[in-house]
């Protein structure tokens, strides 16, 4: 197969057996949160986005909190519970007890083994995460090759933070490139350079989050320093990689003039950058915190209006940062 070519399809549109993934992924497994088809916001064209488990950050506004823990997780939807008691009987770890209000889960005892979700007829309990090989993931990604061909799309790895599963991410990217697919890596940049170095040559486009420029504020709202984030971003740019910034807009957290000016100034100093996209805050994931027995730390936050987003975009453009639609493949 020539470099950059997609594998040939048979008459019925299926990938022939000889063109199935041969990435070495049978020996490389990872924990997948979700595989989302027909994604149009995670890079150029129509894409399949693979969300991996685990993240080194704990952003106050995170709308996928179930992705943060590196291992399996457990979600409980009390509003679906039919009080049948099957979960109590299935739990061998003593994590679920029966009360007058129904089953009660002790998170400290829960191992997220999945036994309770397997017997929950009402789907009130869910095990978060699926162990898959790289070949299994790529086989799902390949199902949508016709869409990639027509739109210039491909595979995007997201999370969580894909670099936290460095070897698995490397196997997925290498396998996708061997199959001629366009690859994008959606990353917060919080990783060792060794992890970035392991995967960077198989990434066609980096979608790189830039949240807060002040280290103290970054520590407060994400739990970690932004030092590694900025160092990795600068180094990738110096090496000539295609990078598009993703700037979340969270009212009263990072949408102030001081932070926006610092974002634009840092971006202006990068030798290779293809612009930036604004990601408006939303509260779609708020209910997930309750299902995880966690407290949401921005209960009063509201999504920025279209007018506010345009003000932010104009300010960044006025300070030299191109904000707008993403590039082609």
Buried (B, 14 or more C-beta within 10 A) or exposed (E): EEEEEBBEBEEEEEBEEEBBBEBBBEEBBBBBBBBBEEBEEBBBBBBBBBBBBBBBBBBBBBBBBBBBBBEBBBBBBEEEBEEBEBBBEBBEEEBBEEEEEBBBBEEEEBEBBBBBBEBBEBEBBBBBBBEBBBBBBBBBBBBBBEBBBEBBBBBBBBBBBBBBBBBBBBBBBBBBBBBBBBBBBBBBBBBEEEBBBBBBEBBBBBBBBBBBBBBEBBEEBBBBEBEBBBEBBBBBBEEEBBBBBBBBBBBEBBBEEEBBBBBBEBBEEBEEBEBBBBBBBEBEBBEBBBBBEBEBEBEEBEBBEEEBBEBBBEBBBEBEBBBEEBEEB
